[in-house]
Amino acid sequence: MPQLMSWLNVMAGLILFFAMSGISEWVIFASPQAKLFPFIVAILLLVNAVYLALTRGEFWARR
């Protein structure tokens, strides 16, 4: 289960970064101020994905 959550977090974070980039024609976040919140959420999602990938739930399984 942690691996699934890790992959979902990575995909959601990358989709947010793609939506904020100038590559796509999406006009979801028009101003730089509007891009701040999704940027923070994308960073949190990617950090959480790395954390889940490194721990793999072994710490909680021992308890």
Buried (B, 14 or more C-beta within 10 A) or exposed (E): EBEEBBEBBBEBBBEBBEBBEEEEEEEEBEEEEEBEEBBEEBEEBBEBBEEBBEEEEEEEEEE
